[in-house]
Amino acid sequence: MRTTLLRRSRRRLLALLAAAALAVTGAIALPGTAQAANVLTNPGFESGSLSPWSCTGNLGSVVSSPVHAGSKALAGAVSSSDNAQCSQTVSVQPNTAYTLSGWVRGSYVYLGVDGGASTWTTSPSAYSQLSVAFTTGASQTSATIYVHGWYAQGTYYADDIGLDGPGGGGGGSDTQAPSAPTGLTSTGKTSSSVSLSWNASSDNVGVTAYDVYSGSARVLSVSGTSGTVSGLSPSTGYTFSVKARDAAGNTSGSSNQVSVTTNAGSGQTAFKQAAPYLYEGWGDPPNVSTVMSATGVKWFTMAFMLDGGGCNPMWDSTRPLTGGVDQSVINQVRSAGGDVVPSFGGWQGSKLGAGCSSASALAGALQKVIDAYSLKAIDMDIENTDEFENEAVQARILTALKTVKADNPGLKTIVTFGTSTTGPTYYGNRLIEQAKSLGADIDVFTIMPFDFGGGSDMYGSTVNATEGLKTKLKSTFGWDDATAYAHIGISGMNGLSDQQENTTPAIWTQIRDWANSHHIARLAYWAVNRDRSCPGGGVVSNCSGISQSTWQFTSITAGFTG
């Protein structure tokens, strides 16, 4: 079956190449440079959103790396059944020559115009420019431009796509600007974003885009009459206005101005949490009162809240939400002056993020747990192919977190996920980018710096991974170092990891001290159940596999202050 697929792919590639060659041969000369302009909207994806591009299968996203120029690019997550085609329809003039060009990277990437010319490249490891010329039909007034990859060939990237020509206007020279938008108002805000809406403008041919300005800087371009400006700083005042633009590049006057001050972010509220994982369904669970008395730790991350069936939250999918051993432990923690953050998900089991049918259903499940325990924070441990490597489920989880955060003022939201030794992987980067795109306002992005696949320097690898996360948060949200660190968590693994990496008490102390000096938000580890000595014991559930004092890692973690 695989051999047949490859043969079909090659035949398709050759046919498209031949068609592109014929189209280029038949092209006529373009108008002079002075008359030419890029008639595409959001050609470099610098707005941070896809609009007005649309992508099949919801497989397109805006990423911060790799880019050709600027700070953003398009990523198409090709699957075995979808080539992740992203397209945009624009107004054009009839019987007119245009040149389509763009920079692409990936295996078998195509650039073309629907029903007309196209071109492609095989598999550049760096950005490569594609270009193709075409002439519109005698009565043609619109064209659909597309870029796509090839089935099962992996994610492709595209940037700085241009359609150069005289613009739209139905064959005549359009010099009339749209009317100025009216009624600009703010419809919502977070610590890092402001949502806006306005009334539509009118134009003799048609409005193709609205440009949102913060002061004199254009910060967003959209095709509709609403948009969300992201990457803003907490507790900061901004003044916004909007201008309309048509296909010929004519720009309206400015709308009314609206001034908005963003909410205070988690950095301003100084959210800090030393919260090692405690699991009542595994590994000879310790007496929590004994652990607290011996170590001084106050917070625990309680694992794991899963789906008991029908999007119904239960501990480990089997123990009741309330009235069981987990509630008894939580009561003991709170009686001793501490508190808990339930962790939803994990590596295995029936997870609510994957099992609930929609973001609203998932939000309802989360709310049941929040209400049952009057929670101050929740942790979404997003792992494995069912949640972490499923972009639709990622979006569902983030949307649900956004909902419960809005419905529960003061609730802190944490997402926890795996990492490489240098920072987030593709799916980690995707998670962060989706968080921004959806305006989820996540308080803490926690990485799990272990099971690297061979990392021997656990302190150095942890620091490098955390610095990589910081860099990603800065580039995605526009934060400075201090704000990025204040949104970061580290969740390690004490003693031997699944891949035989060894985090000793001395190394964990180094990591804690680094975390304190950089004022991150959260320090956790897996797990208190394993915080007991068993040198040579291997990777087991009730001890660390190394020589240590009982509850030594918990005592070290309790010294985290941020």
Secondary structure, 3 states (H helix, E strand, C coil): CHHHHHHHHHHHHHHHHHHHHHHHHCCCCCCCCCCCEECCCCCCCCCCCCCCCEEHHHCEEEECCCCCCCCCEEEECCCCCCCCCEEEEEECCCCCEEEEEEEEECCCEEEEECCCCEEEECCCCCCEEEEEEEECCCCCCEEEEEEECCCCCCCEEEEEEEEEECCCCCCCCCCCCCCCCEEEEEEEECCCCEEEEEECCCCCCCEEEEEEEECCEEEEEECCCEEEECCCCCCCEEEEEEEEEECCCCECCCCCCEEEECCCCHHHHCCCEECCEEECCCCCCCCHHHHHHHHCCCEEEEEEEEECCCCCEEECCCECCCCCHHHHHHHHHHHCCCEEEEEEEECCCCCHHHHCCCHHHHHHHHHHHHHHHCCCEEEEEECHHHHHCCHHHHHHHHHHHHHHHHHCCCCEEEEEEECECCECCHHHHHHHHHHHHHCCCCCEEEEECCCCCCCCCHHHHHHHHHHHHHHHHHHHHCCCHHHHHCCEEEEEECEECCCCCEECHHHHHHHHHHHHHHCCCEEEEECHHHCCCCCCCCCCCCCCCCCCCCCHHHHHHHCCCC
